[in-house]
Amino acid sequence: MITYFSPNTTSSELTAGFCYSIGNNGPDAANNTNPNVISTIILSNGVTWNVGTTTTDNGGSFQGTTYTRSSEILSLISTLGLNSTEISFLDSHYKHADRLVNHLAVNGSNANNQAFAKWSIERWINGSTISIFHLDNVYDAIRYQNYLPRDKAPQTTPRRNSFTAADGSADFSSLTETTPRFLYNNGQQTANVEAFNCHYYAWYGLQYATLVDDDNPKWVYNIRINTSTDFDLVTGPVHVGDRITYYQNYQGKLDFTHSAIVVQVDQDGYATKASSKMGTYEIIEHHPRDVPAAYGLTDPSFQINGTTYPSRIYWRKK
């Protein structure tokens, strides 16, 4: 229900959970709507809300709204061939729609990216709250579903055994916490701006970061792996300096978990040692498959609902 909007109709985007109104002022003490109203709000993303007056049973009135989809959203619906459930979701989550429109505009509206957009909507509908940037990293395991990581099974997995608790969660108690995310001064918690994680360490700092923690500027959540301009998928012999991304089955859903740098390969081009930052803990060297269970399996691939995905993917800077 729209009754009054301030300071003006173009200053900001509407946000779910708030009651807005438009016009020079809102209802009076008797709840009568001021007749001097503006008929349309135009949001920054091109969506318009047309406002009309509807008479109530008791003779009063309120401002009703009708939603008009922007040309970009209409194009998205047509391009992706969305069904009624997907369209209804985007109608009530227009910021998600904006993000998909922008993603296709930046990365190209080819078949692969259209499939990613449609898959992202499905993840969001099923209750996922993760960003499109994280989904883009996760989707690499689908883009390169038949990828075979070029590393061999190690004879032992000491790091995995040491860093995995009995319930399968990560346990880094044997490591020194070199860069805690928060510092304490006289009991007051402050963010440690020097804290960094595995993605910051492995992916050239912030150069390819797409999502960073607001309080910890070196804590990278997601990275941009653009195979057109920045990186190549490694399908042949691995080189020292190649990067590794890790994937796993997290509660029945595909997830992106960890990043590392190759620091040693054998004569056949198989990776034998990687270097990675374990969250807030120290940087360690380990076999590419010797990672905590929370980061993934030692096997080259894993399955979710009968579909196979790679446990690791190797990348090389162009």
C-alpha positions as CSV (number, residue, x, y, z in Angstrom):
1,M,0.0,0.0,0.0
2,I,1.5,3.3,-1.1
3,T,0.5,6.4,0.9
4,Y,3.5,8.8,1.0
5,F,7.0,8.8,-0.5
6,S,9.8,11.2,0.6
7,P,12.0,13.0,-0.3
8,N,11.0,12.5,-3.9
9,T,10.0,9.8,-6.4
10,T,13.4,9.2,-8.0
11,S,15.8,9.4,-5.1
12,S,16.1,5.7,-4.2
13,E,14.9,2.2,-4.9
14,L,12.0,0.7,-3.0
15,T,13.0,-1.9,-0.5
16,A,10.9,-5.0,0.5
17,G,9.6,-4.7,4.0
18,F,8.9,-1.0,4.0
19,C,5.6,0.9,3.5
20,Y,6.1,3.8,1.0
21,S,3.8,6.6,0.0
22,I,3.8,9.2,-2.8
23,G,2.4,12.7,-3.1
24,N,3.0,15.9,-1.3
25,N,1.8,14.5,2.0
26,G,0.2,11.4,3.4
27,P,-3.3,10.6,4.8
28,D,-4.8,13.1,7.2
29,A,-6.0,12.2,10.7
30,A,-9.2,10.8,9.3
31,N,-7.1,8.6,7.0
32,N,-8.3,10.5,3.9
33,T,-5.8,10.4,1.1
34,N,-4.5,13.7,-0.1
35,P,-5.7,14.2,-3.7
36,N,-2.4,15.8,-4.8
37,V,-0.5,12.6,-5.7
38,I,2.0,11.7,-8.3
39,S,0.8,8.9,-10.6
40,T,4.1,7.1,-11.3
41,I,7.3,6.2,-9.5
42,I,10.3,5.5,-11.8
43,L,13.0,3.5,-10.1
44,S,16.7,3.6,-11.1
45,N,16.5,0.2,-12.8
46,G,13.7,1.3,-15.1
47,V,10.8,-0.4,-13.3
48,T,7.7,1.8,-13.0
49,W,5.0,1.7,-10.3
50,N,1.7,3.2,-11.5
51,V,-0.5,4.5,-8.7
52,G,-4.3,4.7,-8.7
53,T,-7.0,5.3,-6.1
54,T,-9.3,2.4,-5.0
55,T,-12.4,3.0,-2.9
56,T,-12.7,0.8,0.2
57,D,-15.9,-0.7,1.7
58,N,-16.2,2.1,4.3
59,G,-16.0,4.9,1.8
60,G,-12.3,5.7,2.3
61,S,-9.6,5.3,-0.2
62,F,-6.1,4.1,-0.5
63,Q,-3.4,4.2,-3.1
64,G,-3.1,0.9,-5.1
65,T,-0.2,0.0,-7.3
66,T,0.3,-1.9,-10.5
67,Y,3.8,-3.3,-11.4
68,T,5.1,-2.7,-14.9
69,R,8.1,-4.7,-15.9
70,S,11.1,-2.9,-17.5
71,S,12.1,-3.8,-21.0
72,E,15.2,-5.4,-19.6
73,I,13.2,-7.8,-17.4
74,L,10.8,-8.6,-20.3
75,S,13.8,-9.4,-22.5
76,L,15.3,-11.6,-19.7
77,I,12.0,-13.5,-19.4
78,S,11.8,-14.0,-23.1
79,T,15.5,-14.9,-23.6
80,L,15.6,-17.5,-20.8
81,G,12.1,-18.9,-21.5
82,L,11.1,-18.6,-17.9
83,N,8.0,-20.4,-16.5
84,S,5.4,-18.8,-14.4
85,T,7.1,-19.8,-11.1
86,E,10.4,-18.2,-12.2
87,I,8.6,-15.1,-13.5
88,S,6.7,-14.7,-10.2
89,F,10.0,-15.0,-8.3
90,L,11.6,-12.2,-10.3
91,D,8.6,-10.0,-10.0
92,S,9.0,-10.1,-6.2
93,H,12.8,-10.1,-6.3
94,Y,13.6,-7.4,-8.9
95,K,17.1,-6.9,-7.6
96,H,18.0,-10.5,-8.5
97,A,16.6,-9.8,-11.9
98,D,18.8,-6.7,-12.2
99,R,21.8,-8.8,-11.3
100,L,21.0,-11.3,-14.0
101,V,20.5,-8.6,-16.6
102,N,23.8,-7.0,-15.7
103,H,25.6,-10.4,-15.7
104,L,24.4,-11.2,-19.2
105,A,25.2,-7.7,-20.4
106,V,28.8,-7.9,-19.1
107,N,29.6,-11.5,-19.9
108,G,27.5,-12.0,-23.0
109,S,24.1,-13.6,-23.5
110,N,25.4,-16.9,-25.0
111,A,23.8,-20.3,-24.3
112,N,26.2,-21.0,-21.5
113,N,25.5,-17.8,-19.6
114,Q,21.8,-18.1,-20.2
115,A,21.9,-21.6,-18.7
116,F,23.8,-20.1,-15.7
117,A,21.1,-17.4,-15.3
118,K,18.3,-19.9,-15.3
119,W,20.2,-22.2,-12.9
120,S,20.8,-19.2,-10.5
121,I,17.0,-18.5,-10.4
122,E,16.4,-22.1,-9.5
123,R,18.9,-21.9,-6.6
124,W,17.3,-18.7,-5.3
125,I,13.8,-20.1,-5.5
126,N,15.0,-23.1,-3.5
127,G,16.0,-20.9,-0.7
128,S,19.6,-20.0,-1.4
129,T,20.7,-16.6,-0.2
130,I,24.1,-16.6,-1.8
131,S,25.2,-13.9,-4.2
132,I,25.3,-14.2,-8.0
133,F,29.1,-13.9,-7.7
134,H,29.3,-17.0,-5.5
135,L,26.9,-18.8,-7.8
136,D,29.2,-17.9,-10.7
137,N,32.1,-19.6,-9.0
138,V,30.0,-22.6,-8.1
139,Y,28.8,-23.0,-11.6
140,D,32.3,-23.6,-12.9
141,A,31.9,-27.1,-11.7
142,I,29.0,-27.4,-14.1
143,R,30.5,-25.5,-17.0
144,Y,33.5,-27.9,-16.9
145,Q,31.5,-30.9,-15.6
146,N,33.7,-33.5,-17.4
147,Y,37.0,-31.9,-16.2
148,L,39.6,-34.3,-14.8
149,P,42.1,-32.6,-12.4
150,R,45.7,-33.4,-13.2
151,D,47.0,-34.8,-9.9
152,K,47.6,-38.2,-8.5
153,A,46.4,-39.8,-5.3
154,P,49.1,-39.2,-2.6
155,Q,50.4,-42.0,-0.5
156,T,49.3,-40.3,2.7
157,T,47.1,-37.4,3.6
158,P,48.6,-35.9,6.9
159,R,47.0,-32.5,6.5
160,R,43.5,-33.9,5.9
161,N,43.8,-36.3,8.8
162,S,45.1,-33.5,11.1
163,F,42.6,-30.8,10.0
164,T,39.4,-32.8,10.0
165,A,37.3,-33.3,13.2
166,A,35.4,-36.5,13.9
167,D,32.2,-35.0,12.5
168,G,34.0,-34.1,9.2
169,S,34.2,-30.4,10.0
170,A,37.4,-28.4,9.7
171,D,39.7,-28.3,12.8
172,F,42.7,-26.0,12.4
173,S,43.7,-26.1,16.1
174,S,47.2,-27.3,15.2
175,L,47.8,-24.2,13.2
176,T,48.7,-20.7,14.4
177,E,46.1,-18.0,13.8
178,T,48.3,-15.5,12.0
179,T,45.6,-13.1,10.9
180,P,42.5,-13.2,13.1
181,R,39.5,-11.5,11.5
182,F,38.9,-9.5,14.7
183,L,41.2,-7.8,17.2
184,Y,40.3,-6.9,20.8
185,N,41.4,-3.8,22.6
186,N,40.1,-3.4,26.2
187,G,37.4,-5.9,25.4
188,Q,36.2,-3.9,22.3
189,Q,36.1,-5.9,19.1
190,T,37.4,-4.3,15.9
191,A,38.0,-5.7,12.4
192,N,41.5,-6.7,11.5
193,V,42.0,-5.0,8.2
194,E,45.1,-7.2,7.5
195,A,43.2,-10.5,7.8
196,F,43.1,-12.4,4.5
197,N,41.9,-15.7,3.4
198,C,42.7,-18.4,0.8
199,H,41.0,-16.6,-2.2
200,Y,42.9,-13.4,-1.5
201,Y,46.2,-15.3,-1.2
202,A,45.7,-17.4,-4.3
203,W,44.1,-15.0,-6.7
204,Y,46.4,-12.0,-6.8
205,G,45.0,-10.1,-3.9
206,L,41.9,-8.0,-4.8
207,Q,42.7,-7.9,-8.6
208,Y,40.0,-10.5,-9.4
209,A,37.8,-10.2,-6.4
210,T,34.1,-9.8,-7.1
211,L,32.8,-9.9,-3.5
212,V,34.7,-8.8,-0.4
213,D,33.8,-8.6,3.3
214,D,32.7,-5.1,4.3
215,D,34.7,-5.2,7.6
216,N,37.7,-7.1,6.3
217,P,38.9,-5.6,3.0
218,K,41.2,-8.5,2.2
219,W,38.7,-11.2,3.0
220,V,37.6,-12.3,-0.5
221,Y,34.4,-14.3,-0.9
222,N,34.3,-14.7,-4.6
223,I,36.6,-14.3,-7.6
224,R,36.2,-13.5,-11.3
225,I,37.6,-16.3,-13.5
226,N,37.1,-15.0,-17.0
227,T,38.4,-17.5,-19.6
228,S,38.0,-14.9,-22.4
229,T,40.4,-12.3,-21.0
230,D,42.2,-13.5,-17.8
231,F,42.6,-17.2,-17.3
232,D,42.8,-20.5,-19.2
233,L,41.4,-23.9,-18.1
234,V,44.4,-26.2,-17.6
235,T,43.8,-29.4,-19.6
236,G,47.4,-30.4,-20.2
237,P,50.5,-30.5,-18.0
238,V,50.2,-28.4,-14.8
239,H,52.7,-25.6,-14.3
240,V,54.1,-24.1,-11.1
241,G,52.0,-21.0,-10.4
242,D,48.7,-22.4,-11.7
243,R,45.7,-21.8,-9.5
244,I,43.3,-24.4,-8.1
245,T,39.6,-24.0,-7.1
246,Y,37.9,-26.7,-4.9
247,Y,34.3,-27.9,-5.0
248,Q,32.2,-30.2,-2.8
249,N,28.8,-31.5,-1.9
250,Y,27.5,-29.2,0.8
251,Q,24.2,-30.5,2.3
252,G,23.1,-31.8,-1.1
253,K,24.1,-28.7,-3.1
254,L,27.1,-28.0,-5.2
255,D,29.5,-25.4,-3.5
256,F,32.8,-23.6,-4.1
257,T,35.1,-24.0,-1.0
258,H,38.8,-23.2,-1.4
259,S,41.7,-21.8,-3.5
260,A,45.4,-22.7,-3.7
261,I,48.5,-22.1,-5.8
262,V,50.6,-25.0,-7.4
263,V,54.2,-24.9,-6.1
264,Q,55.5,-28.3,-7.3
265,V,54.8,-30.6,-10.3
266,D,56.4,-33.9,-11.3
267,Q,58.1,-34.7,-14.6
268,D,54.8,-35.8,-16.1
269,G,53.1,-32.5,-15.4
270,Y,51.0,-33.6,-12.5
271,A,50.6,-31.3,-9.5
272,T,52.3,-32.7,-6.4
273,K,52.3,-29.8,-4.0
274,A,50.1,-26.7,-3.4
275,S,50.3,-23.7,-1.1
276,S,47.2,-22.3,0.5
277,K,45.9,-20.1,3.3
278,M,43.7,-21.9,5.8
279,G,41.2,-19.1,6.6
280,T,42.7,-16.9,9.4
281,Y,45.5,-19.5,9.9
282,E,48.9,-19.8,8.5
283,I,49.9,-20.5,4.9
284,I,50.8,-24.2,4.5
285,E,52.0,-26.5,1.7
286,H,50.2,-29.7,1.0
287,H,49.4,-32.2,-1.8
288,P,46.5,-30.8,-3.9
289,R,44.3,-33.6,-2.7
290,D,45.4,-33.3,1.0
291,V,42.8,-30.8,2.2
292,P,40.3,-30.8,5.0
293,A,37.1,-32.7,4.4
294,A,35.2,-29.4,4.7
295,Y,37.0,-28.3,1.5
296,G,36.3,-31.4,-0.6
297,L,37.1,-35.0,-1.4
298,T,40.5,-36.5,-2.3
299,D,38.9,-38.2,-5.3
300,P,39.0,-36.4,-8.7
301,S,35.2,-36.1,-8.7
302,F,32.0,-36.5,-6.6
303,Q,28.3,-37.0,-7.3
304,I,25.2,-35.1,-6.3
305,N,21.9,-36.8,-7.2
306,G,23.7,-39.0,-9.8
307,T,25.4,-36.1,-11.5
308,T,29.2,-36.0,-11.4
309,Y,31.3,-32.9,-10.7
310,P,35.1,-32.2,-10.5
311,S,36.5,-31.9,-7.1
312,R,39.2,-29.5,-8.3
313,I,39.8,-27.3,-11.4
314,Y,43.2,-25.9,-12.4
315,W,43.6,-22.5,-14.0
316,R,46.4,-20.6,-15.6
317,K,46.9,-16.8,-16.0
318,K,46.9,-15.8,-19.6
